[in-house]
Amino acid sequence: MSIAVPKHADHNSYGPKVWYQDETFACRDCGNVEVWTAEAQRWWFEVAKGLIYSRAIQCRSCRQAWRAKSGKLSHAARQAKNRPEQP
């Protein structure tokens, strides 16, 4: 699956990815092979404004375990926490 590329953060680099493509990677902690989907990449680079040279390194379960142990919140959880209450 490929998705067209628009709005990246300015990273003063040679340029953003021209398209997103599902990428497989091995988790650095447990070694499981997972897929960093094109849609997840689009969110990371365009919505979260992640660094253009970022790569997936942990599977979802290892990342969740790390966050639970370290007390870190995900980007989505931080946004929800900082969002004003709806009437």
C-alpha positions as CSV (number, residue, x, y, z in Angstrom):
1,M,0.0,0.0,0.0
2,S,1.3,3.4,-0.9
3,I,0.0,6.8,0.2
4,A,0.8,10.2,-1.3
5,V,3.0,12.6,0.7
6,P,2.1,16.1,1.8
7,K,2.8,17.9,5.1
8,H,6.1,17.0,6.8
9,A,7.8,19.1,9.5
10,D,10.8,21.1,8.3
11,H,13.9,19.0,9.1
12,N,16.3,21.0,6.9
13,S,17.2,17.8,5.1
14,Y,17.3,16.7,1.5
15,G,13.6,16.1,1.5
16,P,10.7,14.0,2.9
17,K,9.8,10.6,1.7
18,V,8.0,10.7,-1.7
19,W,5.6,8.0,-0.6
20,Y,4.9,5.7,2.3
21,Q,5.2,1.9,1.9
22,D,4.6,-0.8,4.5
23,E,8.0,-1.7,6.0
24,T,8.9,-4.8,8.0
25,F,11.3,-4.6,11.0
26,A,12.6,-6.7,13.8
27,C,11.8,-5.5,17.3
28,R,15.1,-4.5,19.1
29,D,13.8,-6.0,22.4
30,C,12.1,-9.3,21.5
31,G,13.1,-9.9,17.9
32,N,9.5,-10.3,16.6
33,V,9.1,-9.2,13.0
34,E,6.3,-6.6,12.6
35,V,5.1,-4.2,9.9
36,W,5.3,-0.4,10.2
37,T,2.3,0.4,8.0
38,A,2.2,3.2,5.5
39,E,-0.7,4.7,7.4
40,A,1.3,4.6,10.7
41,Q,4.2,6.2,8.9
42,R,2.0,9.0,7.5
43,W,0.7,9.7,11.0
44,W,4.2,9.8,12.5
45,F,5.7,12.1,9.9
46,E,2.7,14.3,9.1
47,V,0.6,14.5,12.3
48,A,3.2,13.9,15.1
49,K,5.9,15.7,13.0
50,G,8.4,13.0,13.8
51,L,11.9,13.2,12.4
52,I,12.2,12.3,8.8
53,Y,15.0,9.8,9.5
54,S,12.9,7.9,12.1
55,R,12.4,4.1,11.8
56,A,10.3,1.7,13.8
57,I,12.4,-0.2,16.3
58,Q,10.0,-1.7,18.8
59,C,6.9,-3.9,18.4
60,R,3.7,-2.6,19.8
61,S,3.7,-4.8,22.9
62,C,7.3,-4.0,23.8
63,R,6.6,-0.3,23.3
64,Q,3.5,-0.5,25.6
65,A,5.5,-2.4,28.2
66,W,8.3,0.2,28.1
67,R,5.8,3.0,28.5
68,A,4.1,1.3,31.4
69,K,7.4,0.7,33.1
70,S,8.8,4.2,32.5
71,G,5.6,6.1,33.1
72,K,5.8,7.7,29.6
73,L,2.6,8.5,27.7
74,S,2.1,7.9,24.1
75,H,1.7,10.9,21.8
76,A,-2.1,10.3,21.5
77,A,-2.4,10.0,25.3
78,R,-0.6,13.3,25.9
79,Q,-2.9,15.0,23.4
80,A,-6.0,13.6,25.1
81,K,-4.7,14.6,28.5
82,N,-3.9,18.2,27.3
83,R,-7.2,18.6,25.5
84,P,-9.8,20.7,27.3
85,E,-12.9,19.0,28.6
86,Q,-15.8,18.8,26.2
87,P,-19.1,20.4,27.5
